Amino acid sequence: MLKINQLHKSYKIGDSSLHVLKGIDLSVEEGEMVAIMGSSGSGKSTLLNIIGMLDEADEGEYILDGLPIKNLTEKKAAVYRNKFLGFIFQSFNLINYKNALENVALPLYYQGLKRKERLEKASYHLEKVGLSAWGHHLPKELSGGQKQRVAIARALAANPKLLLADEPTGALDTKTSHEIMAFIQHLNDEGKTILMVTHEEDIANMCKRIVRLRDGIILEDTKVNQVRAEQYV
Amino acid sequence: MFDIDLWREIFQSINKNRTRSLMSGFTVAFAILLFAILFGIANGLKNTFKEAFGTDANNSIIIFPGKTTKAYKGLQAGRKIQFKNEDRALIKEKYGDKVQFITSKVNKSISASFRGKKNDYELRGVYPEYMFIENNVVKSGRYINQNDLNNNAKVVVIGKVVEDELFYKENPIGKYINLSGIQYKIVGVFTDDEGDSEESVIYMPITTTQFVYGNNDFVDLLHLTYNPEMSNDQALAFGNSITKVLKDKFDVARDDQRAIRMWNMAEGTKQVELMTTSLTMIILVIGFGTLIAGIVGISNIMIFVVKERTKEIGIRKALGATPRSIISIILIESIIITTIAGYVGLLLGVGVLELVGPSLEVYFIKDPGVSNSLVFGATLTLIIAGAIAGYLPAKKASQIKPIIALRND
């Protein structure tokens, strides 16, 4: 599904440069649910952004579903993001002037689907996250948990191969966090590959595999016994 | 290709971000409004200025004789110069088609009466060409013609004021008017848009006047118009040349300024042209000034809009928007807002001018107005400026890495 070889990334800060990723090797199989952990500055978000084609690596190899991701034009990157990837952000990143249904339908717009088809698919995904009654509400009228569920529905709408989540529960209280995690686990049960950045141990333990980063290298890569989130809900 | 979804996206964005849309719209509308009003006022000033110079042929030259102030060729100073009919003929012959119309003129002050009503008027003995020099309009009847001159006919053409004062509710054509004891047949009534004083005049064939008042061929002054195709400098030179010819004829010293005097409209015209040019310059400066202010305004707003939408752009890019779709959504939105706002500004501006225009006449602003094509041009300029101003930041925004755009809170 995903293969990374000797990935390097550094950022320029003034005259000096900060070496954030110092040769990462990682491969993820289809159907996995991986948590990337590490303290802040460990490079975990950078790694996720490179995997998500939101950022580019300086060196190394990245192959997604058999396609080498290197020197993409903006247009090509846009098409790949739309086709392969679904994003879930800590701060939801919904478009504030679009209602829930329109937010979910947006990736489908960029896929070139007809409006009717878009809205049908969007309602289906909104129903899946249990918010069909909230379709016409604006993001500001929704609670944090609801917003994240809209964001998940949006990430799922384009039927991506890989779901990327950057601290998906970071802005939520414990109870809501567990609800969202239970939902993400369900998606994984259905076969979605999920990659998630978190710094919370209990959230990481709800995944099937934990990759620990420190100072830009992988410290530890272990399979864990998944803790089911439902029991807390 | 017409992409209804793109338009739906754009109209949603305009509609849901009302403050932003209104603010940018306001800038453009206000710029166009100011442009229209300032331009209109400047045009009004120009109109007043034009009107002040009336419709007298503005290529007139008037030559009148005086007294010599210098002894010359054995003749003493203080000699009185007298023009005669032959002087008109001389100029007409010598200068050919450089002269458009020429008349010699005899002026008298007379007392006119008709059936007991009596008043004093100015009498001018003239040639038929005088009608074109003065830009008179025949209201009824006819003007003096060559036939009248040939026959020393006792006919007159009276001004509208004379008609009003002496012929109350009566048609004067064919009636006889008494001028200092002699009866003249009225053949026409004329109007002159220079006003009452120019309409309190009675015209008579110059030959008749000369015959009745002194039985000579004396002329008080010469009035001519030069060929309007002449440039200003040519006209001035032409006037000087006439003076020289007449000075030679009357044995007047070349540097004697009093003996033959000339009033050449070309001198005034030069001033008028200068004034009109400077007014036009002022108008242009005002116009460009407002336009530039508008362009700067719309550019600022576009930069702000793109900045404000950076995060949205990041989200859209993460969801698969191509740079092209980002640019077009921002650009088309700005063009729509500018166009609508520009049109509103145009309507407002024209409306304001229409509304307050008449009350501005006391401030020397007459008929302020702007041509629609001009305002359309200004609006178009703003639209293009807005598009360029929007394109650059939009292009930049479409190229930022989505991760940076998303971090922008």
Interface residues (C-beta under 8 A of the other chain):
Chain A: N49 G52 L54 D55 E56 E74 K75 A78 V79 R81 N82 K83 F87 F89 S91 N93 L94 I95 Y97 K98 E102 L106 P107 Y109 Y110 Q111 R115 R154 A158
Chain B: I4 D5 R8 E9 Q12 S13 K16 N17 K311 E312 G314 I315 R316 K317 A318 L319 G320 A321 T322 P323 R324 S325 S398 Q399 K401 P402 I403 L406 D409
